[in-house]
Amino acid sequence: MTRVTGAYAVIKTHDETVRAFVPAPLPPAAPVLDPAAYLARNRLAEVALARLTGMAGLVASSEWLIYSAVRQEALLTSQLEGTQATLTDVFDDEAGLAVTNADDVEEVTNYLQAFKFVREQLHAPTGLPISLRLLAEAHRILLAGVRGAHALPGSMRTSQNWIGGTRPGNAGFVPPPADRLAEVFGDWRLWRLLPNRHSAALWQSLH
């Protein structure tokens, strides 16, 4: 099934003309997503989750199962920003040992702290729901004391950024222009308030 997920806006930034991706409004409408097309994949995902749940019952704490996985995810995500930390560096830092690339490790640690914060908020009876405020607070934690601390942590950016490459022209991905962020996030916020007709997590993620 071919679906249009967005369009490109031609912008000029850092003396270069590039294409920034702007996602289509939510929910997707062309064509309408048929949940039946993903039932087989959803069943596989549910089986995998059931196996993981079974494994969790064999250990004293389910946190042990996700400890390394969460740190590996934090490491890989931080590498998108150019960090050079390794999993061993993260473990050494948590054990109180000296690391040579403290700044890179701090970025990974911030990711872990942001993940913990969001998880606690979503599980707490009076915690924040998935919302712009939750994203802003997580963003504030992510950028605390690291290379992006000057970039207004907890606020929407006011300049163009990019992912991968050394400049916008050779970037792997150029996010929406700063002047479109209010529109994009506003659309996402309104979509979050719509009644969800399907409970399957895989189907929801595709929206």
N, C-alpha and C positions, 0 to 999 in steps of 0.2 A: 504494500500500500504506500503510494507516494503522498507525502504530506508536506505542505509548505510550512516551515517552522518560523519563518521570518523573512526579512529583506535586508539589503545592504544600503547604508547611507554613505554617500561619498562626502568625505570631510577633509579638511586640511589641518594638519597638526604637526608641530615640530618641523615645519618647512617641507612637509611631504603630503601628497594627496593619497589617501588610503580609503578602504571600504570598512566601515564599522557595522557590525551586525546588530540589528534591532529586532527583537523577537516579535512574533505576531501576537495580537491580542489573545487573551485567554477567556474562555476555554477554546481549544482549536475547533474550527468550524468547516474546514475544507480539506478533505472530506471528514465527516464525523467519525470519530474513532469507534470501531466496533469491538467491544470487550471480548466477543467470542473468538476473535482472531488471536488473542493472547492467552486463552484458557490453558493450553498445553504448557506454555512457559510459566504461567502462574502456578500450575500444579507442581512443576519442578522446583520452583522457588519455595513453595509451601513444604515440600518434602525435605528440602535442604534445611529449612528453619526447624522442622520437627526433629531432624537428626541433631541439630545444634542444641535444641532444648533437651534432648535426651542426654547428650554429653554433659550439659550443665548440671544435671542431676547426679553425675558421678564424681564431681569435685566439691570441695568444701565451699568454694565461692565461685559463682559464675564470672566474677570480675577477672579471675585468672585467665579465662578463655579469651577475653577480649583485650587483655592488657597489651600483648605484643601487637595484635592486629590494629588496635587504635593508634599505637605509636608508629607502626609502619605506614599507616594512612597519613598520619600527620607529617611524617618524613617526606613521603612522595608529594603531598600537596605543597609543602614548603619548598620543595625543589623546583616547582614552577616559578618561584620567585628568585631562583638562582642560589639557594643555600647548598652547602657542601657537607652538611652534617650526615653522620651515619647512625644506624641503630645503636651501635656500640657507644658512640658519643652520647646519645640520649641516656642510655643505661648508666654510663659512667657519671654523667651529671646528676642523675637522680640518686646515685649512690654517694654523692658528695665528693667525687673525684674531680681533679682538675682536667679541663678539656682545652685544646689549643684553639678551637674555633667557637669561642663562647657566644659570639653574636649569632651565628647560624643556629646553634643549639637553643638559644633563647627564643628564636622565631618558632622552632618546633615546639618548645615548651609552651609558648603562648597559644599555639594551636590546640594543644592538649587541654590547657586551662579553659579555652573558649568552648571546646567540645564538652568538657565537664559542666561548665556553666549552663549551656543550652540543655543538656540532658537533665540536669537537676531542675531547671525551670519547667520543662515539659512534664516532668513526673510529679512536681509538687502541686498539691491541691490549690494553692494560691499563687503558683508560678506564672510567668508570662507565657501566653500561647505563641504559636508561630505568627510573627507579626514584624512590622518594620522596627518596632522598639526592641524586640528580641535580637534582630539582626544588627541593630546599631550597638547594642551592648556587647554582643559577641565581637563585632568589629573593633570596638574600643579595647577589648582584651587582646585581640590579635596583634594590634599595633603598639601596645604598651612597651615603651622603651627600646623599640627596634628601629630598623631603617625607615619604616614608614610612619614613625611617630610624629613627623612634621605635617603629615597629610590629613589633619583634622580627624583623628580617630573617633568613630561613632557618628560621623556625619557623611552625607553624600559627597562624593568627590566633585570638584569644580573644574577639573582639567581632564584631558584624555589620557587613558592608560592603555597598556597592551600586555599580552601574555606571550612569552617566548620571543626570541630574537633580541637584537640590541637596539632596535628602533621600530617605530610603527611600520615602516616600509617592509621589514623582513620578519614581522611578528607572525606567530602562528595563529593568533586570534586577537581581534580588536573589538572590545566590548562597545556597547551603545555610547554615543556622545554624551557628555555631561548634561547638555541641555535637554536630553530626552529621558533622563533618569526618573524625574518626578512622574512623567507619563507612564513609564514602564513599571515602576514600583507601585504607582497608584492602581494600575490595571491588575497587577498581581494581588494587591491588597483586597480589591473588590472581588476578585475571583475566589480568594480564600473564604469569603463570606457566603458564597453560593452554597446551597444544599448539595451534598455529595450523594449522587445516586448509586455509586458503586463502592463497595467496601474493599475490593481487592487492592492490596498495596501496589502491586505491579501496574495495574491499570491506572491508579492514581498518579504514580510516578511518571507515566507517559504523558500526563497533562501538565 
